[in-house]
C-alpha cells in the first residue's frame, strides 16, 4: 500500500520531475514556514548531532523556548523515528529562527544537511513511484505562490530540475510492486498510461485562450472518455493521445454557492482540533462585486495553480480513479474563489495580484496543511461511484 516516508540518501538512478515554473525554486527567506507554529520532528541521528552542538555551544537558539526551556523537546508520544520536537516561542516561532535576517541558525551555522527533514523539504510535495520522483510545491510558501505569476517560461513538465537534485524526498512513497493509479474503481491504469494522462492534464492547463473553468470542464470530459477504455483498444497512452483536441467552454460561476460547498467539503476533511473557525459572512457579495468581473484577468496564474494540482497528485493513488483527480482540481479552483472573496472582503478592494497571491496561499494551507489527504481523496472519489451507478 502507498505510504508516507522520507529517506535522506540520494538515488542517482531515480529521475526527478517538476513543473517548469517550479524548476528553479529558491528560498527567499519569507520566514512563513518558521513562524507557523508547526510541529517539527527531529530524527534520531540528527537529534544526537544537534544535542552535541547545543552542549558545546556550536549551536545556540535565537530565543527562549515557550514552556520547559528545552530547545529539543522529548516526550513519550513523538512521531515514529523522531527523538524530539523543536521548541517554539510563545507566539509559535521556531527557536532557531532569526527574525532580522530571515535565516535559520541551524542552516546558517551547521548547513542544510543538519536541518530536520520537515525543514529541508518544505515547500516540496513529492510522489515517488517506480517512474521517478515527482515534485510540486505548496503555495502556502509565498515564494512558491509568486512563481504562479511568472511568464518567462512555458508551463510543462521538466526532467532533472536544478532546484531538486536526485534524493529520496519526503512524501508519498509508492513501492515498486504497488499498483499503479486506478482508471476507475474497476480498472487499473499502467504507468505509461498514467504518465500520458498526467502530461495531458498539464498540457490542458498550458493551452492558450482557455479559462481555468474551461480546463476543468475539458478534463472532466476527457476523463469520462478515457474511462471507456478497454484493453483491446491498445495501450492506454495511445488512447490518451487520441482524446479530442478541442476545449469545452465553461463560464465563470455567477455566484459563490458551489465553491462554498467545495470549501465545506475540504473543511470536513480537517481534523476537529485543527478546523478553521467559520468566516463566511459577506463572501457571496464580495465575490459578486469584487472578484467575478476581475477573475478573467488572472487566468494564467489560475491555470498554473491547477497544473500544480494535476501534477504529482497524491489523489491519483489515494483516490478511486481519474475523475477523482479532476474533482480535486475543481475543488482547488473553488477554494481559490472563496479565499479570493475573503481577501477582497477584508481589503475592501477588487481582486489584484497581491490579494490573489494570498488566496493561493490560504487555499493551499487548507488543502496541504490542514486537511487530511486521504480524507480529501475519499470525498472527491464519490464522483467515481456516482458515475459507475449511472453507467450500470
Secondary structure, 3 states (H helix, E strand, C coil): CCEEECCCCCCCCCCEEEECCCCCCCCCCCCCCCCCCCCCEEEHHHHHHHHHHHHHCCCCCCCCCCCCCCCEECCCCCCCCEEEEECECCCCCECCEECCCCEEHHHHHHCHHHCCHHHHHCCEEEEEECCEEEEEECCCCHHHHHHCCCCCCCCCEEECCCCCCCCCCCEEECCCCCCCCEEECCEECCHHHHHHHHHHHHHHHHCCCCCHHHHHHHHHHHHHHHCCCCHHHCCHHHHHHCCCCCCCCCCCCCCCHHHHHHHHHHHHCECHHHCCCCCCCCHHHHHHHHHHHHHHHHHHHHHHHHHHHHCCCCHHHHCCCHHHHHHHHHHHHHHHHHHHHHHHHHHCCCCCHHHHHHHHHHHHHHHHHHECHHHHHHHHCHHHHHHHHHHC
